[in-house]
Amino acid sequence: MAGVSPINQLLCKTIRVNPPQPRLKPSAFTVGSVSFATGKSAERSKALRVRPVFRVRAVSEDEWGEEKPAAEGPVAVAEEEEKPVTETEELKKKLVGALYGTERGLRATSETRAEVVELITQLESKNPTPAPTDALTLLNGKWILAYTSFVGLYPLLSRTLPLVKVEEISQTIDSENFTVQNSVLFSGPLATTSFSTNAKFEVRSPKRVQIKFDEGIIGTPQLTDSIVLPENAEFLGQKIDLTPFKSLITSVQDTASSVAKTISSQPPLKFSFSSGNAESWLLTTYLDEELRISRGDAGSVFVLIKEGSSLLSP
């Protein structure tokens, strides 16, 4: 017992004499700072005091640099997911939904027409481009007709010719050259063709342009390499069974393939407009990057969607 007491006293003195130990306690590197002390305890204690402080700061900075991007990532995702849908976006979706199945307005019921007019009116009141003619870059490009109340187009849309379908009606605007091209694409079991008009336009007001038609063009029919005949066709309100005609397809297809090369090489047919029908005007009442609403002569309305827009997806 007498031999143990001096050791205890020595250890007690060592612990009391070493003042930096309590400050190093939070560090992971303080273990053994007393147990492994040698004769150069002052120098080693000094080194131990500096080394933990340097390492703790280095680790803290590295960890902050790694955690900072991780903290930004979730915030950005959260903002994207929680982005509220604006009232205008909701109205646009409702309008496109109301147009579904109307065949550009031809098959629209009176109830559907009333709903479309109401949605158009609401969108016009929220027009983000109050002066469309001052934002000609937004007007640029190809616009697909989704709906119209212009009765002059209804005979074209009514499919009076059997097996002929109106694939697309579009308007292409070139604001740099101040030109407009209206185009209708037709398709049938034997060929596809198009009818288009070329025109110049002049800006008359912040919303209105005057259009002067130059010429009409009937495109060269492009015959198909393979003929696809439907099961039946509707003509003058009556359904006609086309199954018996399918036996003739093989012989007709051989003839069509040989004729296709000859017809496709011919230039399109061009013609001029009479002066009385050569001018019109168009008023743009709503315009953004993907939707355009215009009003023409006699109060007719046109709803057009920019080519490539998600609004064209069913």
Secondary structure, 3 states (H helix, E strand, C coil): CCCHHHHHHHHHHHHHHCCCHHHHCCCCCCCCCCCCCCCCHHHHHHHHHHHHHHHHHHHHHHHHHHHHHHHHHHHHHHHHHCCCCCHHHHHHHHHHHHHCCCCCCCCCCHHHHHHHHHHHHHHHHCCCCCCHHHCHHHHCEEEEEEEECCHHHHHHHCCCCCCCEEEEEEEEEECCCCEEEEEEEEECCCEEEEEEEEEEEEECCCCEEEEEEEEEEECCCEECCCCCCCCEEEECCEEEECHHHHHHHHHHHHHHHHHHHHHHCCCCEEEECCHHHCEEEEEEEEECCCEEEEECHHHCEEEEEECCCHHHCC
